[in-house]
């Protein structure tokens, strides 16, 4: 399944992805952004988050 993936080492916690697509991206208790487990991911919203991430640290991965 196609799933978004975050390079947390590069993420600056700008919260852009959480603001634009909270159903997929979540700020967790450990202090970093994680991907919410979903049966399928909304392609358009995730593509927008990828496009707007200032660090280019979101990408699609195949699981
Ligand atoms: S948009 Fe990119 S840099 Fe900003 S919180 Fe999300 S993954 Fe991190």
Backbone and ligand atoms as CSV (ligand in chain L), in Angstrom:
chain,resi,resn,atom,element,x,y,z
A,1,UNK,N,N,0.835,-1.193,0.000
A,1,UNK,CA,C,0.000,0.000,0.000
A,1,UNK,C,C,0.876,1.251,0.000
A,2,UNK,N,N,0.429,2.252,-0.718
A,2,UNK,CA,C,1.131,3.522,-0.752
A,2,UNK,C,C,0.844,4.294,0.537
A,3,UNK,N,N,1.909,4.710,1.205
A,3,UNK,CA,C,1.746,5.376,2.492
A,3,UNK,C,C,2.746,6.526,2.594
A,4,UNK,N,N,2.336,7.662,3.177
A,4,UNK,CA,C,3.323,8.728,3.339
A,4,UNK,C,C,4.338,8.378,4.426
A,5,UNK,N,N,5.518,8.902,4.262
A,5,UNK,CA,C,6.607,8.629,5.181
A,5,UNK,C,C,7.297,9.956,5.489
A,6,UNK,N,N,7.768,10.117,6.716
A,6,UNK,CA,C,8.434,11.373,7.089
A,6,UNK,C,C,9.870,11.089,7.509
A,7,UNK,N,N,10.769,11.885,6.987
A,7,UNK,CA,C,12.158,11.843,7.445
A,7,UNK,C,C,12.225,12.737,8.685
A,8,UNK,N,N,12.076,12.126,9.845
A,8,UNK,CA,C,11.951,12.956,11.051
A,8,UNK,C,C,13.257,13.668,11.405
A,9,UNK,N,N,14.352,13.174,10.878
A,9,UNK,CA,C,15.628,13.857,11.102
A,9,UNK,C,C,15.678,15.210,10.422
A,10,UNK,N,N,14.945,15.329,9.315
A,10,UNK,CA,C,14.955,16.584,8.555
A,10,UNK,C,C,13.793,17.492,8.944
A,11,UNK,N,N,12.775,16.936,9.584
A,11,UNK,CA,C,11.573,17.707,9.930
A,11,UNK,C,C,11.898,18.765,10.978
A,12,UNK,N,N,11.425,19.977,10.734
A,12,UNK,CA,C,11.675,21.080,11.675
A,12,UNK,C,C,10.439,21.383,12.531
A,13,UNK,N,N,9.446,20.499,12.475
A,13,UNK,CA,C,8.217,20.662,13.268
A,13,UNK,C,C,7.510,21.986,12.980
A,14,UNK,N,N,7.473,22.343,11.700
A,14,UNK,CA,C,6.804,23.601,11.344
A,14,UNK,C,C,5.292,23.468,11.461
A,15,UNK,N,N,4.802,22.232,11.505
A,15,UNK,CA,C,3.375,21.914,11.665
A,15,UNK,C,C,2.544,22.166,10.398
A,16,UNK,N,N,3.208,22.469,9.303
A,16,UNK,CA,C,2.466,22.710,8.067
A,16,UNK,C,C,1.620,21.518,7.658
A,17,UNK,N,N,2.201,20.327,7.741
A,17,UNK,CA,C,1.456,19.125,7.329
A,17,UNK,C,C,0.309,18.840,8.302
A,18,UNK,N,N,0.529,19.075,9.590
A,18,UNK,CA,C,-0.524,18.828,10.578
A,18,UNK,C,C,-1.677,19.809,10.354
A,19,UNK,N,N,-1.336,21.052,10.052
A,19,UNK,CA,C,-2.380,22.050,9.800
A,19,UNK,C,C,-3.150,21.743,8.527
A,20,UNK,N,N,-2.442,21.316,7.489
A,20,UNK,CA,C,-3.119,21.140,6.197
A,20,UNK,C,C,-3.816,19.785,6.096
A,21,UNK,N,N,-3.351,18.792,6.825
A,21,UNK,CA,C,-3.912,17.447,6.656
A,21,UNK,C,C,-3.884,16.682,7.986
A,22,UNK,N,N,-4.660,17.149,8.975
A,22,UNK,CA,C,-4.596,16.543,10.314
A,22,UNK,C,C,-5.090,15.105,10.375
A,23,UNK,N,N,-5.832,14.669,9.362
A,23,UNK,CA,C,-6.285,13.273,9.390
A,23,UNK,C,C,-5.138,12.298,9.110
A,24,UNK,N,N,-4.059,12.796,8.543
A,24,UNK,CA,C,-2.922,11.931,8.189
A,24,UNK,C,C,-1.693,12.202,9.063
A,25,UNK,N,N,-1.422,13.491,9.338
A,25,UNK,CA,C,-0.202,13.850,10.058
A,25,UNK,C,C,-0.547,14.285,11.479
A,26,UNK,N,N,0.190,13.746,12.436
A,26,UNK,CA,C,-0.123,14.016,13.841
A,26,UNK,C,C,1.166,14.296,14.608
A,27,UNK,N,N,1.098,15.285,15.481
A,27,UNK,CA,C,2.213,15.563,16.381
A,27,UNK,C,C,2.045,14.657,17.589
A,28,UNK,N,N,2.988,13.783,17.847
A,28,UNK,CA,C,2.767,12.795,18.905
A,28,UNK,C,C,3.433,13.192,20.232
A,29,UNK,N,N,3.151,12.387,21.257
A,29,UNK,CA,C,3.646,12.695,22.600
A,29,UNK,C,C,5.168,12.655,22.681
A,30,UNK,N,N,5.776,11.914,21.781
A,30,UNK,CA,C,7.246,11.819,21.779
A,30,UNK,C,C,7.885,13.064,21.177
A,31,UNK,N,N,7.058,13.935,20.590
A,31,UNK,CA,C,7.587,15.198,20.088
A,31,UNK,C,C,7.980,15.198,18.638
A,32,UNK,N,N,7.425,14.296,17.870
A,32,UNK,CA,C,7.664,14.360,16.430
A,32,UNK,C,C,6.396,14.050,15.646
A,33,UNK,N,N,6.461,14.284,14.350
A,33,UNK,CA,C,5.294,14.066,13.490
A,33,UNK,C,C,5.206,12.590,13.126
A,34,UNK,N,N,4.034,12.028,13.256
A,34,UNK,CA,C,3.844,10.638,12.832
A,34,UNK,C,C,2.678,10.550,11.863
A,35,UNK,N,N,2.637,9.428,11.155
A,35,UNK,CA,C,1.568,9.167,10.199
A,35,UNK,C,C,0.479,8.372,10.907
A,36,UNK,N,N,-0.739,8.854,10.851
A,36,UNK,CA,C,-1.871,8.134,11.432
A,36,UNK,C,C,-2.106,6.862,10.602
A,37,UNK,N,N,-2.365,5.741,11.289
A,37,UNK,CA,C,-2.638,4.490,10.571
A,37,UNK,C,C,-4.015,4.563,9.927
A,38,UNK,N,N,-4.056,4.463,8.629
A,38,UNK,CA,C,-5.316,4.518,7.897
A,38,UNK,C,C,-5.347,3.383,6.885
A,39,UNK,N,N,-6.533,2.928,6.514
A,39,UNK,CA,C,-6.619,1.874,5.493
A,39,UNK,C,C,-6.191,2.385,4.118
A,40,UNK,N,N,-6.342,3.687,3.908
A,40,UNK,CA,C,-5.910,4.291,2.643
A,40,UNK,C,C,-5.641,5.765,2.915
A,41,UNK,N,N,-4.760,6.344,2.113
A,41,UNK,CA,C,-4.370,7.738,2.352
A,41,UNK,C,C,-4.866,8.636,1.228
A,42,UNK,N,N,-5.395,9.805,1.585
A,42,UNK,CA,C,-5.940,10.710,0.561
A,42,UNK,C,C,-4.811,11.318,-0.275
A,43,UNK,N,N,-4.761,10.924,-1.536
A,43,UNK,CA,C,-3.623,11.256,-2.391
A,43,UNK,C,C,-3.437,12.763,-2.571
A,44,UNK,N,N,-4.553,13.442,-2.823
A,44,UNK,CA,C,-4.463,14.874,-3.107
A,44,UNK,C,C,-3.944,15.630,-1.884
A,45,UNK,N,N,-4.491,15.338,-0.717
A,45,UNK,CA,C,-4.091,16.047,0.497
A,45,UNK,C,C,-2.629,15.760,0.847
A,46,UNK,N,N,-2.236,14.495,0.698
A,46,UNK,CA,C,-0.840,14.155,1.011
A,46,UNK,C,C,0.097,14.807,-0.009
A,47,UNK,N,N,-0.298,14.810,-1.282
A,47,UNK,CA,C,0.529,15.478,-2.303
A,47,UNK,C,C,0.706,16.954,-1.973
A,48,UNK,N,N,-0.340,17.574,-1.471
A,48,UNK,CA,C,-0.234,18.989,-1.093
A,48,UNK,C,C,0.715,19.163,0.079
A,49,UNK,N,N,0.620,18.280,1.060
A,49,UNK,CA,C,1.533,18.359,2.206
A,49,UNK,C,C,2.977,18.175,1.737
A,50,UNK,N,N,3.197,17.237,0.813
A,50,UNK,CA,C,4.541,17.014,0.253
A,50,UNK,C,C,5.030,18.288,-0.422
A,51,UNK,N,N,4.148,18.910,-1.178
A,51,UNK,CA,C,4.515,20.093,-1.939
A,51,UNK,C,C,4.865,21.268,-1.008
A,52,UNK,N,N,4.128,21.373,0.085
A,52,UNK,CA,C,4.317,22.541,0.955
A,52,UNK,C,C,5.313,22.308,2.087
A,53,UNK,N,N,5.764,21.091,2.306
A,53,UNK,CA,C,6.737,20.847,3.379
A,53,UNK,C,C,8.022,21.617,3.072
A,54,UNK,N,N,8.415,22.548,3.930
A,54,UNK,CA,C,9.585,23.378,3.634
A,54,UNK,C,C,10.890,22.593,3.625
A,55,UNK,N,N,10.910,21.430,4.260
A,55,UNK,CA,C,12.156,20.647,4.319
A,55,UNK,C,C,12.162,19.480,3.337
A,56,UNK,N,N,11.103,19.348,2.550
A,56,UNK,CA,C,11.000,18.215,1.609
A,56,UNK,C,C,11.210,16.875,2.313
A,57,UNK,N,N,10.652,16.726,3.493
A,57,UNK,CA,C,10.903,15.474,4.219
A,57,UNK,C,C,9.698,14.539,4.261
A,58,UNK,N,N,8.675,14.823,3.438
A,58,UNK,CA,C,7.554,13.883,3.313
A,58,UNK,C,C,7.650,13.237,1.932
A,59,UNK,N,N,7.448,11.936,1.885
A,59,UNK,CA,C,7.466,11.238,0.598
A,59,UNK,C,C,6.510,10.050,0.671
A,60,UNK,N,N,6.068,9.594,-0.464
A,60,UNK,CA,C,5.278,8.356,-0.512
A,60,UNK,C,C,6.223,7.171,-0.406
A,61,UNK,N,N,5.792,6.140,0.310
A,61,UNK,CA,C,6.570,4.904,0.298
A,61,UNK,C,C,5.603,3.750,0.041
A,62,UNK,N,N,6.129,2.672,-0.478
A,62,UNK,CA,C,5.316,1.476,-0.698
A,62,UNK,C,C,5.572,0.500,0.422
A,63,UNK,N,N,4.523,0.116,1.108
A,63,UNK,CA,C,4.717,-0.829,2.228
A,63,UNK,C,C,4.297,-2.215,1.813
L,1,LIG,S1,S,5.554,20.083,6.866
L,1,LIG,FE1,FE,7.520,18.966,6.829
L,1,LIG,S2,S,8.892,20.109,8.194
L,1,LIG,FE2,FE,6.787,20.764,8.617
L,1,LIG,S3,S,6.114,19.467,10.321
L,1,LIG,FE3,FE,5.447,18.480,8.423
L,1,LIG,S4,S,7.087,17.050,7.887
L,1,LIG,FE4,FE,7.918,18.493,9.391
